[in-house]
Amino acid sequence: MKEACERYGLRRSMGETGICWNNAGAESLWSTFEHEYYYRHTFAYRTELVAAVDNWMNFYNTRRRHSTIGMLSPHSYE
């Protein structure tokens, strides 16, 4: 994969295999979702879970306060 990207002049979004911080942002996001929402709810159908993820992501990305931006929501920060 690395060689193919280099051949076509593409910049990869990940580093070498085994570097722990490649997925740190994604892992943090899903861990937060699991602890703040998933473990506190029961889903009878897959469609309920998909809708829950969509709703939570909308909340997380627009209204939830984030410590990295001074405990403001992204809307307030912008």
Backbone torsions as a table, in degrees:
resi	resn	phi	psi	omega
1	MET	NA	-43.8	-179.6
2	LYS	-59.1	-43.5	-178.9
3	GLU	-65.1	-40.8	-179.8
4	ALA	-63.4	-42.1	178.0
5	CYS	-63.2	-44.0	179.2
6	GLU	-63.2	-40.7	-179.1
7	ARG	-61.3	-36.9	-178.5
8	TYR	-98.6	7.9	177.0
9	GLY	69.3	30.1	-179.5
10	LEU	-95.3	142.0	177.8
11	ARG	-97.4	121.8	-178.7
12	ARG	-78.9	150.1	-179.3
13	SER	-89.4	-4.7	-179.5
14	MET	-123.2	156.8	177.5
15	GLY	-87.4	-150.6	-179.4
16	GLU	-75.8	159.0	177.0
17	THR	-59.8	137.4	177.2
18	GLY	91.7	-1.2	178.0
19	ILE	-86.1	118.5	-167.7
20	CYS	-66.9	-25.5	-175.1
21	TRP	-89.4	5.3	176.0
22	ASN	-55.2	-44.9	-174.7
23	ASN	-109.3	15.6	-173.3
24	ALA	-57.5	-43.7	-179.7
25	GLY	-64.1	-46.2	179.6
26	ALA	-65.8	-42.4	179.2
27	GLU	-62.6	-40.3	178.7
28	SER	-64.5	-43.8	178.9
29	LEU	-59.9	-50.4	-178.1
30	TRP	-68.7	-33.6	175.8
31	SER	-63.7	-42.5	177.6
32	THR	-62.8	-44.5	177.8
33	PHE	-59.0	-47.4	-178.3
34	GLU	-59.1	-47.0	-175.4
35	HIS	-77.5	-33.6	-178.4
36	GLU	-85.4	-22.8	-173.3
37	TYR	-135.0	-57.7	-169.8
38	TYR	-57.6	-48.3	-177.0
39	TYR	-69.7	-13.9	-177.8
40	ARG	-97.5	0.6	-177.4
41	HIS	-132.7	157.7	175.2
42	THR	-117.5	137.1	-177.7
43	PHE	-120.1	124.3	179.9
44	ALA	-83.3	-30.0	-176.2
45	TYR	-131.1	152.8	177.9
46	ARG	-59.3	-38.2	-178.9
47	THR	-61.8	-33.6	176.1
48	GLU	-65.1	-41.8	178.9
49	LEU	-65.8	-43.0	179.6
50	VAL	-61.5	-44.1	178.1
51	ALA	-64.1	-38.8	179.1
52	ALA	-64.3	-43.1	178.2
53	VAL	-62.3	-44.4	179.5
54	ASP	-60.4	-46.9	179.6
55	ASN	-64.0	-42.5	-178.8
56	TRP	-68.0	-39.8	178.4
57	MET	-63.3	-39.3	176.5
58	ASN	-61.4	-45.1	176.9
59	PHE	-61.6	-48.3	-176.6
60	TYR	-60.9	-42.0	-175.1
61	ASN	-83.8	-11.4	-176.4
62	THR	-123.4	-41.7	-171.1
63	ARG	-115.0	-24.1	-176.9
64	ARG	-68.8	137.0	178.7
65	ARG	-76.1	139.7	-177.5
66	HIS	-118.1	134.0	-178.3
67	SER	-66.4	-29.7	-176.9
68	THR	-72.1	-13.5	178.1
69	ILE	-121.5	37.5	173.4
70	GLY	71.2	34.8	179.9
71	MET	57.7	35.1	173.6
72	LEU	-105.9	156.1	171.4
73	SER	-76.7	157.2	177.7
74	PRO	-57.2	-37.0	177.7
75	HIS	-62.9	-44.7	179.0
76	SER	-66.1	-39.1	-179.4
77	TYR	-63.6	-42.1	-178.5
78	GLU	-69.0	NA	NA
